[in-house]
Amino acid sequence: MHKCHDRPAFSMTWRQNCLKICRSLGCLNNKSGKSLTSKFLDRSEPRGSSGMEIMKSKTTLLAASLAVGSTAAFAGGMDRSGQSIAPIFETGTYVELSFGSISPDVSGTSPIFGYSGDMAPSYTQVSGAYKRDLTDALSMAIIIDQPYGADVDYGSADPGYLLGGSTATVDTVGVTAILRYKLGNGFSVHGGVRNLTASGEVSLPFLTYDMETSTENDWSWLAGVAYEIPDIALRASLTYHSDTTIDFDVTESSIPLGTNASQMQVVMPQSVNFDFQTGIAADTLLMFSARWAEWTETIIDPNDYRTLVGDNLVDHNGDTTSYSLGIGRRFNDKWSGSFAIGYEDATGGLSGNLSPRDGYTSLTVGAKYQITEQTAISGGVSYVWLGDTATSIASEFEDNTAIGVGLKLSHHF
């Protein structure tokens, strides 16, 4: 029996890169409305007097690369948001709302079954955050995002394509509560909890098989440390996210086995995020980030599917590490811009038919406009080259791409 497994489709890193430009482009100083870039690099202000404000308000001009929700969408596994905690580093009371649209173009050809058609539908991402100071040393943030997801539709495949008509979706919503405490001498610690709500469904006509889960939620935690040198706009932060174990009620139906109910446990991966930024010249910031996620621990294995096929519905060839490197530039009091390169190495081997791509390279361009002293709008575009791969039904997926666009509105009170 042919396998239909491995990483469900088209997730994070692409939205993540976009997420980074926007959060940084959108960050403002407490009352002045200036971005970290403008504050740090405003030659009319002495660095010694402005440095502390810089790091209080800055989230990297790229460390959230278009918090519009468009570029993390193609990292490994089902990663879509990158789980950024950038809002906790904003100054004072702060709110943001982001929207992104991702349009993949993914198709392959099998010498046996023909053309797959474009099997990765477009989708949208929405996120928001609220942050405030509780004391001079203690602050809190609430972040809402869609950290994981998958969208697959082989509806346009050739009539003879084995996966023709197959569909799959995974939907999630995460609500994260974070506290940050400043220890002094540039050091701070942060930690919190996250509630993750998830559901999914799959339809595989060639097996006469359908599966639907209940909508369930469970808790996980995060912890990290940061170090800042405000006078040079330097910040390095390291954050660990624990895994999330969710128990689903599952309904499966197929002609051979009928309709059956069961339970299924799915573990969403633990991960580590590293974010770094520093001023390197007048009006210029350098930014780097890396994210590791343990996707080999995420397996979707419903009972009847295993009986029919003898394998997992979804599993992953390897853990993933994604990188981005970018430059942010302030042009004047109103406009800032940034540019970033993203990369994820291929894991090798066959890819699952629900996620036929292996690694990626991306370019992201973003811009921010300061509407008023407290309000800004940010936007950006990402272009992604998806890694070539082969699937278990001998389909070759090559030269596939994706485009993401996004907008973010941010305001300091």
Residue pairs with C-beta under 8 A, 6 or more apart in sequence:
1 308
1 309
1 310
2 162
2 206
2 309
2 392
2 393
3 309
3 311
3 352
3 353
3 392
4 163
4 166
4 204
4 207
4 309
4 313
4 352
4 353
4 354
4 392
5 311
5 312
5 313
5 314
5 315
5 352
5 353
5 354
5 392
6 314
6 315
6 316
6 317
6 350
6 351
6 352
6 353
6 354
6 355
7 76
7 77
7 78
7 295
7 314
7 316
7 317
7 351
7 352
7 354
7 355
8 78
8 150
8 152
8 168
8 170
8 300
8 314
8 352
8 354
8 355
9 104
9 106
9 119
9 120
9 150
9 151
9 152
9 168
9 354
9 355
9 356
10 73
10 74
10 102
10 104
10 106
10 120
10 150
10 151
10 355
10 357
10 402
11 72
11 73
11 74
11 75
11 76
11 77
11 78
11 79
11 80
11 148
11 149
11 150
12 72
12 73
12 74
12 75
12 76
12 77
12 78
12 79
12 80
12 81
12 82
12 148
12 322
13 71
13 72
13 73
13 74
13 75
13 76
13 79
13 82
13 291
13 322
13 324
13 342
13 344
13 360
13 362
14 70
14 71
14 72
14 73
14 74
14 75
14 102
14 342
14 360
14 362
14 382
14 384
14 402
14 404
15 66
15 69
15 70
15 71
15 72
15 73
15 74
15 80
15 81
15 82
15 100
15 102
15 125
15 382
15 404
15 406
16 65
16 71
16 72
16 73
16 75
16 79
16 81
16 82
16 84
16 291
16 322
16 324
16 342
17 65
17 66
17 71
17 72
17 324
17 340
17 342
17 362
17 364
17 382
18 65
18 66
18 67
18 68
18 69
18 70
18 71
18 72
18 100
18 364
18 366
18 380
18 381
18 382
18 404
18 406
19 64
19 65
19 66
19 67
19 68
19 69
19 70
19 71
19 72
19 81
19 82
19 84
19 98
19 406
20 60
20 62
20 63
20 64
20 65
20 66
20 67
20 71
20 84
20 287
20 289
20 324
20 326
20 340
20 364
21 61
21 62
21 64
21 65
21 66
21 326
21 328
21 338
21 340
21 364
21 365
21 366
21 378
21 380
22 64
22 65
22 66
22 67
22 68
22 98
22 366
22 368
22 378
22 379
22 380
22 406
22 408
23 59
23 60
23 63
23 64
23 65
23 66
23 67
23 84
23 86
23 87
23 96
23 378
23 408
24 35
24 36
24 37
24 58
24 59
24 60
24 61
24 62
24 63
24 64
24 65
24 86
24 277
24 285
24 287
24 328
24 338
25 35
25 61
25 328
25 336
25 337
25 338
25 366
25 367
25 368
25 376
25 378
25 380
26 35
26 59
26 67
26 96
26 368
26 376
26 377
26 378
26 408
26 410
27 35
27 36
27 57
27 58
27 59
27 86
27 90
27 410
28 34
28 35
28 57
28 90
28 91
28 94
28 370
28 374
28 376
28 410
28 412
29 35
29 36
29 39
29 53
29 54
29 56
29 57
29 91
29 412
30 53
30 56
30 57
30 91
30 92
30 412
31 92
31 373
31 374
31 412
32 39
32 53
32 373
33 370
33 372
33 373
33 374
33 375
33 376
33 412
34 42
34 57
34 333
34 370
35 57
35 58
35 61
35 330
35 336
35 368
35 370
35 376
36 54
36 55
36 57
36 58
36 59
36 60
36 61
36 233
36 285
37 58
37 61
37 233
37 283
37 284
37 285
37 328
37 329
37 330
37 336
38 283
38 330
38 333
38 336
39 45
39 50
39 53
39 54
39 57
39 58
40 47
40 50
40 51
40 54
40 58
40 232
40 233
40 279
40 285
41 279
41 282
41 283
41 284
41 330
42 50
43 282
47 231
47 232
48 231
51 229
51 230
51 231
51 232
51 233
52 230
53 91
53 230
54 230
54 233
55 89
55 228
55 229
55 230
55 233
55 234
55 235
56 89
56 90
56 91
56 230
57 89
57 90
57 91
57 92
57 412
58 89
58 233
58 235
58 277
59 86
59 87
59 89
59 90
60 86
60 235
60 275
60 277
60 285
60 287
60 289
60 328
61 277
61 285
61 287
61 326
61 328
61 329
61 336
61 338
62 277
62 285
62 287
62 289
62 324
62 326
62 327
62 328
62 338
62 340
62 366
63 84
63 86
63 275
63 277
63 287
63 289
64 84
64 86
65 71
65 72
65 324
65 326
65 338
65 340
65 342
65 364
65 366
65 380
65 382
66 98
66 100
66 364
66 366
66 378
66 379
66 380
66 382
66 404
66 406
66 408
67 84
67 86
67 96
67 98
67 127
67 378
67 406
67 408
68 98
68 99
68 100
68 125
68 378
68 379
68 380
68 405
68 406
68 407
68 408
69 81
69 98
69 99
69 100
69 124
69 125
69 126
69 127
69 145
69 146
69 406
70 100
70 101
70 102
70 125
70 380
70 381
70 382
70 404
70 405
70 406
71 100
71 342
71 362
71 364
71 380
71 382
71 384
71 404
71 406
72 79
72 80
72 81
72 82
73 80
73 100
73 102
73 123
73 125
73 402
73 404
74 104
74 344
74 357
74 360
74 362
74 384
74 386
74 402
75 82
75 291
75 293
75 320
75 322
75 344
75 360
76 293
76 295
76 316
76 318
76 319
76 320
76 322
76 344
76 347
77 148
77 269
77 293
77 295
77 298
77 316
77 320
78 148
78 149
78 150
78 170
78 298
79 147
79 148
79 291
79 293
79 295
79 320
79 322
80 125
80 146
80 147
80 148
80 149
81 125
81 127
81 145
81 146
81 147
81 148
81 174
82 273
82 291
82 322
83 145
83 147
83 174
83 176
83 222
83 239
83 241
83 271
83 273
83 291
84 143
84 273
84 275
85 141
85 143
85 176
85 178
85 190
85 222
85 224
85 237
85 239
85 273
86 275
87 94
87 96
87 129
87 130
87 131
87 141
87 143
88 131
88 139
88 140
88 141
88 178
88 180
88 190
89 180
89 226
89 235
89 237
90 131
90 141
90 412
91 412
92 132
92 133
92 412
92 413
93 131
93 132
93 133
93 412
93 413
94 129
94 130
94 131
94 132
94 410
94 411
94 412
94 413
95 128
95 129
95 130
95 131
95 410
95 411
95 413
96 128
96 129
96 408
96 409
96 410
96 411
97 126
97 127
97 128
97 408
97 409
97 410
98 125
98 126
98 127
98 128
98 406
98 407
98 408
98 409
99 124
99 125
99 126
99 406
99 407
99 408
100 124
100 125
100 126
100 404
100 405
100 406
100 407
101 122
101 123
101 124
101 125
101 404
101 405
101 406
102 122
102 123
102 124
102 125
102 402
102 403
102 404
103 122
103 402
103 403
103 404
104 118
104 120
104 121
104 122
104 386
104 400
104 401
104 402
105 118
105 120
105 400
105 401
105 402
106 118
106 119
106 120
106 356
106 357
106 386
106 397
106 400
106 402
107 115
107 116
107 117
107 118
107 119
107 397
107 400
108 115
108 116
108 119
108 356
108 391
108 395
108 396
108 397
108 398
109 115
109 116
109 395
109 396
110 116
110 161
110 162
110 393
110 394
110 395
110 396
111 394
112 393
112 394
113 158
113 160
113 161
113 162
113 163
113 393
113 394
113 395
114 157
114 158
114 159
114 160
114 161
115 157
115 158
115 161
116 154
116 157
116 158
116 161
116 163
116 356
116 395
116 397
117 154
117 155
117 156
117 157
117 158
117 161
118 156
119 152
119 153
119 154
119 156
119 157
119 163
119 356
120 151
120 152
120 153
120 402
121 151
121 152
121 153
123 149
123 151
125 145
125 146
125 406
126 146
127 143
127 144
127 145
127 146
128 143
128 144
129 141
129 142
129 143
129 144
130 141
130 142
131 139
131 140
131 141
131 142
132 139
132 140
132 141
133 139
134 140
136 182
137 181
137 182
138 179
138 180
138 181
138 182
139 179
139 180
140 177
140 178
140 179
140 180
141 176
141 177
141 178
141 180
142 175
142 176
142 177
142 178
143 174
143 175
143 176
143 178
144 173
144 174
144 175
144 176
145 173
145 174
145 176
146 171
146 172
146 173
146 174
147 172
147 174
147 196
148 170
148 172
148 198
148 268
149 169
149 170
149 171
149 172
150 168
150 169
150 170
150 200
150 354
150 355
151 168
151 169
152 166
152 167
152 168
152 169
152 354
152 355
153 166
153 167
154 161
154 163
154 164
154 165
154 166
154 167
155 164
155 165
155 167
157 163
157 164
157 165
158 164
162 206
162 393
163 204
163 206
163 353
163 393
164 205
164 206
165 203
165 205
165 206
166 202
166 203
166 204
166 205
166 206
166 353
167 201
167 202
167 203
168 200
168 201
168 202
168 203
168 354
169 200
169 201
170 198
170 199
170 200
171 198
171 199
171 200
172 196
172 197
172 198
172 268
173 196
173 197
174 194
174 195
174 196
174 197
175 194
175 195
176 192
176 193
176 194
176 222
177 192
177 193
177 194
178 190
178 191
178 192
178 222
179 190
179 191
179 192
180 188
180 189
180 190
180 226
181 188
181 189
181 190
182 188
183 189
186 227
186 228
186 229
186 230
187 225
187 226
187 227
188 225
188 226
188 227
188 228
189 223
189 224
189 225
189 226
190 222
190 223
190 224
190 225
190 226
190 237
190 239
191 221
191 222
191 223
191 224
192 221
192 222
193 219
193 220
193 221
193 222
194 219
194 220
194 221
194 222
194 241
194 244
195 217
195 218
195 219
196 217
196 218
196 219
196 220
196 244
196 246
196 268
197 215
197 216
197 217
198 213
198 215
198 216
198 217
198 246
198 248
198 266
198 268
199 213
199 214
199 215
199 216
199 248
200 212
200 213
200 300
201 210
201 211
201 212
201 213
202 209
202 210
202 211
202 212
202 313
203 209
203 210
203 211
204 210
207 254
207 308
207 309
208 254
208 255
208 256
209 252
209 253
209 254
209 304
209 305
209 308
210 252
210 253
210 254
211 250
211 251
211 252
211 253
211 302
211 304
211 305
211 313
212 250
212 251
213 248
213 249
213 250
213 264
214 248
214 249
214 250
216 246
216 247
216 248
216 249
217 246
218 244
218 245
218 246
218 247
219 244
220 241
220 242
220 243
220 244
220 268
221 241
221 242
222 239
222 240
222 241
222 242
223 239
223 240
224 237
224 238
224 239
224 240
224 273
225 237
225 238
226 235
226 236
226 237
226 238
227 235
227 236
227 237
228 234
228 235
228 236
229 235
232 278
232 279
233 277
233 278
233 279
233 285
234 277
234 278
234 279
235 275
235 276
235 277
235 278
236 274
236 275
236 276
237 273
237 274
237 275
237 276
238 272
238 273
238 274
239 272
239 273
239 274
240 270
240 271
240 272
241 270
241 271
241 272
241 273
242 270
243 267
243 268
243 269
243 270
243 294
243 297
244 267
244 268
245 265
245 266
245 267
245 268
246 265
246 266
246 267
246 268
247 263
247 264
247 265
248 263
248 264
248 265
248 266
249 261
249 262
249 263
250 261
250 262
250 263
250 264
250 302
250 303
251 259
251 260
251 261
252 259
252 260
252 261
252 262
252 302
252 303
252 304
252 305
253 259
253 260
254 304
254 308
256 308
257 304
257 307
257 308
260 303
260 304
262 302
262 303
262 304
264 300
264 301
264 302
264 303
266 298
266 299
266 300
267 297
267 298
267 299
268 298
269 293
269 294
269 295
269 297
269 298
269 319
270 293
270 294
270 297
271 291
271 292
271 293
271 294
272 291
272 292
273 289
273 290
273 291
274 289
274 290
274 291
275 287
275 288
275 289
276 287
276 288
276 289
277 285
277 286
277 287
277 288
278 285
278 286
279 285
279 286
280 286
283 329
283 330
283 331
284 327
284 328
284 329
284 330
285 327
285 328
285 329
286 326
286 327
287 324
287 325
287 326
287 327
287 328
287 338
287 340
288 323
288 324
288 325
288 326
289 323
289 324
290 321
290 322
290 323
290 324
291 321
291 322
292 319
292 320
292 321
293 319
293 320
294 319
295 316
295 318
295 319
295 320
296 315
296 316
296 317
296 318
296 319
298 314
298 315
298 316
299 312
299 314
299 315
300 312
300 313
300 314
300 315
301 312
301 313
301 314
301 315
302 313
305 313
306 312
314 352
314 354
315 352
316 347
317 347
317 348
317 349
317 350
317 351
318 347
318 348
320 344
320 347
321 344
321 345
322 342
322 343
322 344
323 342
323 343
323 344
324 340
324 341
324 342
324 343
324 364
325 340
325 341
326 338
326 339
326 340
326 341
326 364
327 338
327 339
327 340
328 336
328 337
328 338
329 336
329 337
329 338
330 336
331 337
333 370
334 369
334 370
335 367
335 368
335 369
335 370
336 367
336 368
337 365
337 366
337 367
337 368
338 364
338 365
338 366
338 367
338 380
339 363
339 364
339 365
339 366
340 362
340 363
340 364
340 366
341 361
341 362
341 363
341 364
342 360
342 361
342 362
342 363
342 364
342 382
342 384
343 359
343 360
343 361
343 362
344 359
344 360
344 387
345 359
346 358
346 359
346 387
346 389
347 358
347 359
348 358
350 389
350 390
350 391
350 392
351 357
351 358
351 389
351 390
351 391
351 397
352 391
352 392
353 391
353 392
353 393
353 395
356 389
356 391
356 395
356 397
357 386
357 387
357 388
357 389
357 397
357 400
358 387
358 388
358 389
359 386
359 387
360 384
360 385
360 386
360 387
361 384
361 385
362 382
362 383
362 384
362 385
363 382
363 383
364 380
364 381
364 382
364 383
365 380
365 381
365 382
366 378
366 379
366 380
366 381
367 378
367 379
367 380
368 376
368 377
368 378
368 379
369 376
369 377
369 378
370 376
371 377
374 411
374 412
374 413
375 409
375 410
375 411
375 412
376 409
376 410
376 411
377 407
377 408
377 409
377 410
378 407
378 408
378 409
378 410
379 405
379 406
379 407
379 408
380 405
380 406
381 403
381 404
381 405
382 402
382 403
382 404
382 405
383 401
383 402
383 403
384 401
384 402
384 403
384 404
385 401
386 397
386 400
386 401
386 402
388 396
388 397
388 398
388 399
388 400
389 397
390 396
390 397
391 397
